[in-house]
Amino acid sequence: MQSFMKGVLIGFLLAALFPGRALTDNGDRPAVMTIEPDVRISGKLYSFTMDSDGSYYLADNWAEGSVTLTNGETARSELLKYNSFLGELIWLAPETYTAVQVDKNLVRRFTLNLPGMTEPAVFQRLRIRVPLEADSMNIYAQQLYSGDIGLVARRRVVVTGERLESTRGTLRSVPRLRPDPVYYVLIDGTDAYEVNRLNRRSLYRIFPEHRREIRAGFRDERLYIRSEQDLIRAVSIINRIL
């Protein structure tokens, strides 16, 4: 995908591209956006123009939202997009309509006012251990339920195949995309456990010592886990029991 992703840092053009919002570049280091009042966000210019059958984004249109950095500073009323395929937050400069990929390491959380939602979607940055590997990955995850035991979703998009189409006599392949969210149960806000499948057994594996109480709670509520809403309800029940 790197061939389709062109992140370029052009120092002598940055001041012209971002009037009123200084954007500076120091050699090979990321550019820095200064957003009033003096909120500094590092990032790089963003271009992603790959055709697909399905969307790469959580929402195709720009949405208003906020970005809170690890230093506690917050930029509000910004135009944002979330590229679910790349797992990256994109910011739009309103004066020039230039897109910037925000440096993930500096983001603590961000919000998006998405169509059809009465409350903003809240995303937090997490470091998740990769199974069978010593390394971990940096991800954004949407908060679905908050408590001593919480639930978040990584809004992932995956390629499921391809569609061939002819353009001016030339045959080309277009990837087919579909949403494929990954859910994590958070315990005390620190430890994240992946929910392997949307069923009750996956939650029993996370809480083996409380399997009997949780199973009884699900039975009392007549709960079967077949959807995201069922999973949210299940975590709320576990939070109440434990």
C-alpha positions as CSV (number, residue, x, y, z in Angstrom):
1,M,0.0,0.0,0.0
2,Q,3.0,2.3,0.4
3,S,3.0,2.8,-3.4
4,F,-0.5,4.4,-3.1
5,M,0.4,6.4,0.0
6,K,2.4,9.5,-0.7
7,G,3.4,11.3,2.4
8,V,5.6,14.2,1.4
9,L,7.1,17.0,3.5
10,I,7.8,20.1,1.4
11,G,9.3,22.7,3.6
12,F,9.3,25.7,1.4
13,L,5.6,25.3,0.5
14,L,4.3,24.7,4.0
15,A,3.8,28.3,5.1
16,A,1.8,29.0,1.9
17,L,-0.3,25.9,2.3
18,F,-1.3,26.7,5.9
19,P,-1.9,30.5,6.3
20,G,-2.8,31.3,9.9
21,R,-1.7,27.8,11.0
22,A,2.0,27.5,11.0
23,L,3.4,24.3,9.6
24,T,7.1,23.8,9.9
25,D,9.5,21.1,8.8
26,N,13.0,20.3,10.1
27,G,14.9,18.0,7.7
28,D,13.5,14.5,7.8
29,R,11.3,15.1,10.9
30,P,7.6,15.3,10.6
31,A,5.9,18.6,9.9
32,V,4.2,20.4,12.8
33,M,0.8,22.1,12.7
34,T,0.2,24.8,15.2
35,I,-3.5,25.1,15.8
36,E,-5.0,27.9,17.9
37,P,-4.5,28.2,20.8
38,D,-1.0,26.9,20.3
39,V,-1.9,23.2,20.0
40,R,0.9,21.5,18.1
41,I,0.2,18.3,16.1
42,S,2.8,16.5,14.1
43,G,1.9,14.9,10.9
44,K,2.6,14.5,7.2
45,L,0.8,15.5,4.0
46,Y,-1.6,12.8,3.0
47,S,-2.7,11.4,-0.4
48,F,-4.6,8.2,-0.8
49,T,-6.4,7.7,-4.2
50,M,-7.0,4.0,-4.7
51,D,-10.3,2.8,-6.2
52,S,-12.2,0.1,-4.4
53,D,-15.5,-1.7,-4.2
54,G,-16.4,-0.5,-0.7
55,S,-15.1,2.4,1.4
56,Y,-11.6,2.7,3.1
57,Y,-13.1,5.2,5.6
58,L,-15.3,4.9,8.6
59,A,-17.3,7.7,7.0
60,D,-16.7,9.0,3.5
61,N,-17.4,12.7,4.3
62,W,-15.3,14.9,6.6
63,A,-16.7,15.1,10.1
64,E,-16.2,17.7,12.8
65,G,-14.4,16.5,15.8
66,S,-11.6,17.1,18.3
67,V,-8.1,15.7,18.9
68,T,-6.5,15.4,22.3
69,L,-2.7,15.0,22.5
70,T,-0.6,13.0,25.0
71,N,0.4,16.3,26.6
72,G,-3.3,17.1,27.4
73,E,-3.8,19.8,24.7
74,T,-7.0,19.6,22.7
75,A,-7.8,20.9,19.2
76,R,-11.6,21.3,18.8
77,S,-14.0,21.8,15.9
78,E,-11.5,20.3,13.4
79,L,-12.5,18.5,10.2
80,L,-11.4,14.8,10.5
81,K,-11.6,11.4,8.7
82,Y,-10.7,8.0,9.9
83,N,-9.1,5.7,7.3
84,S,-10.2,2.3,8.6
85,F,-8.0,0.4,6.1
86,L,-4.8,2.2,7.2
87,G,-5.9,2.8,10.7
88,E,-4.9,6.5,10.5
89,L,-6.5,9.8,11.5
90,I,-6.6,12.4,8.8
91,W,-7.0,16.2,9.4
92,L,-8.2,18.7,6.8
93,A,-6.8,22.2,6.8
94,P,-9.9,24.4,6.1
95,E,-8.1,27.2,4.5
96,T,-6.5,25.1,1.8
97,Y,-8.3,21.8,1.9
98,T,-5.0,20.0,2.3
99,A,-5.2,16.6,4.1
100,V,-2.6,15.7,6.8
101,Q,-2.1,12.3,8.4
102,V,-1.7,12.9,12.1
103,D,1.3,11.4,14.0
104,K,-0.4,8.6,15.9
105,N,2.2,8.5,18.7
106,L,1.1,12.0,19.8
107,V,-2.6,11.3,19.9
108,R,-4.3,10.3,23.2
109,R,-7.9,10.3,21.9
110,F,-10.1,11.9,19.2
111,T,-13.8,12.3,18.6
112,L,-15.9,12.3,15.4
113,N,-19.5,13.6,15.0
114,L,-20.7,10.9,12.7
115,P,-24.1,11.0,10.8
116,G,-26.9,9.2,12.6
117,M,-25.2,9.4,16.0
118,T,-26.6,11.6,18.8
119,E,-23.2,11.5,20.6
120,P,-19.7,11.9,19.2
121,A,-17.8,8.6,18.6
122,V,-14.8,8.6,20.9
123,F,-11.6,6.9,19.9
124,Q,-8.5,6.2,22.1
125,R,-5.0,5.1,21.2
126,L,-4.0,1.7,22.5
127,R,-0.9,-0.5,22.3
128,I,-2.0,-4.1,21.8
129,R,0.3,-7.0,22.1
130,V,0.6,-9.1,18.9
131,P,0.0,-12.9,19.6
132,L,3.2,-15.0,19.2
133,E,5.3,-11.9,18.7
134,A,7.4,-9.8,21.1
135,D,6.2,-6.5,19.5
136,S,3.0,-4.6,19.9
137,M,0.9,-2.5,17.6
138,N,-0.4,1.0,18.0
139,I,-4.1,1.2,17.2
140,Y,-7.1,3.5,17.5
141,A,-10.1,1.9,19.1
142,Q,-13.6,3.3,19.5
143,Q,-15.0,3.3,23.0
144,L,-18.3,1.2,23.2
145,Y,-18.7,0.8,26.9
146,S,-16.8,2.4,29.8
147,G,-16.5,1.0,33.3
148,D,-14.0,-1.0,35.4
149,I,-14.5,-3.4,32.6
150,G,-14.8,-1.7,29.2
151,L,-15.3,-2.5,25.6
152,V,-13.6,-1.0,22.5
153,A,-13.7,-1.7,18.8
154,R,-10.9,-1.4,16.3
155,R,-12.8,-0.2,13.2
156,R,-10.9,-2.3,10.7
157,V,-11.5,-2.7,6.9
158,V,-10.1,-5.7,5.1
159,V,-9.8,-6.8,1.5
160,T,-12.0,-9.9,0.8
161,G,-11.2,-10.3,-2.9
162,E,-11.2,-8.3,-6.2
163,R,-13.5,-7.2,-8.9
164,L,-12.3,-6.9,-12.5
165,E,-13.5,-3.9,-14.5
166,S,-12.7,-2.6,-18.0
167,T,-11.8,1.1,-18.4
168,R,-11.2,2.3,-22.0
169,G,-10.3,-1.2,-23.1
170,T,-7.9,-1.9,-20.2
171,L,-8.8,-4.6,-17.6
172,R,-7.9,-3.7,-14.1
173,S,-8.5,-5.2,-10.6
174,V,-10.4,-3.3,-7.9
175,P,-10.2,-4.6,-4.3
176,R,-13.4,-5.6,-2.6
177,L,-13.6,-4.2,1.0
178,R,-15.7,-4.9,4.0
179,P,-15.8,-3.8,7.6
180,D,-14.2,-6.3,9.9
181,P,-14.1,-4.8,13.4
182,V,-12.0,-6.3,16.2
183,Y,-13.3,-6.1,19.7
184,Y,-11.3,-5.8,22.9
185,V,-12.4,-6.1,26.5
186,L,-10.4,-3.6,28.7
187,I,-9.8,-4.4,32.4
188,D,-8.9,-1.5,34.6
189,G,-8.2,0.5,31.5
190,T,-4.8,-1.2,31.0
191,D,-5.1,-4.8,29.9
192,A,-6.8,-5.5,26.6
193,Y,-8.2,-9.0,25.7
194,E,-9.4,-9.7,22.1
195,V,-12.9,-11.1,21.7
196,N,-12.2,-13.8,19.2
197,R,-15.9,-14.4,18.2
198,L,-19.2,-12.9,18.8
199,N,-20.4,-15.5,21.3
200,R,-20.6,-16.1,25.0
201,R,-17.7,-18.6,25.1
202,S,-15.2,-15.9,24.0
203,L,-16.1,-13.9,27.1
204,Y,-15.9,-17.0,29.4
205,R,-12.3,-17.4,28.2
206,I,-11.4,-13.9,29.3
207,F,-12.9,-14.4,32.8
208,P,-12.4,-18.2,33.4
209,E,-12.6,-17.8,37.2
210,H,-16.0,-16.1,37.0
211,R,-17.5,-18.3,34.3
212,R,-20.3,-19.6,36.5
213,E,-21.5,-16.2,37.6
214,I,-21.3,-14.7,34.2
215,R,-23.1,-17.6,32.6
216,A,-25.9,-17.3,35.2
217,G,-26.1,-13.5,34.5
218,F,-26.4,-14.1,30.8
219,R,-29.1,-16.8,31.4
220,D,-31.1,-14.4,33.6
221,E,-31.0,-11.7,30.9
222,R,-31.7,-14.3,28.2
223,L,-28.7,-12.9,26.3
224,Y,-27.2,-14.5,23.2
225,I,-24.3,-12.6,21.6
226,R,-24.9,-12.2,17.9
227,S,-24.2,-8.5,17.3
228,E,-22.2,-5.6,18.5
229,Q,-25.1,-4.3,20.6
230,D,-25.4,-7.8,22.2
231,L,-21.6,-7.6,23.1
232,I,-22.0,-4.2,24.6
233,R,-24.9,-5.5,26.8
234,A,-22.8,-8.5,27.7
235,V,-19.9,-6.4,29.0
236,S,-22.3,-4.2,31.0
237,I,-23.6,-7.4,32.7
238,I,-20.1,-8.6,33.4
239,N,-19.2,-5.2,34.8
240,R,-22.2,-5.3,37.1
241,I,-21.5,-8.9,38.3
242,L,-17.8,-8.4,39.0
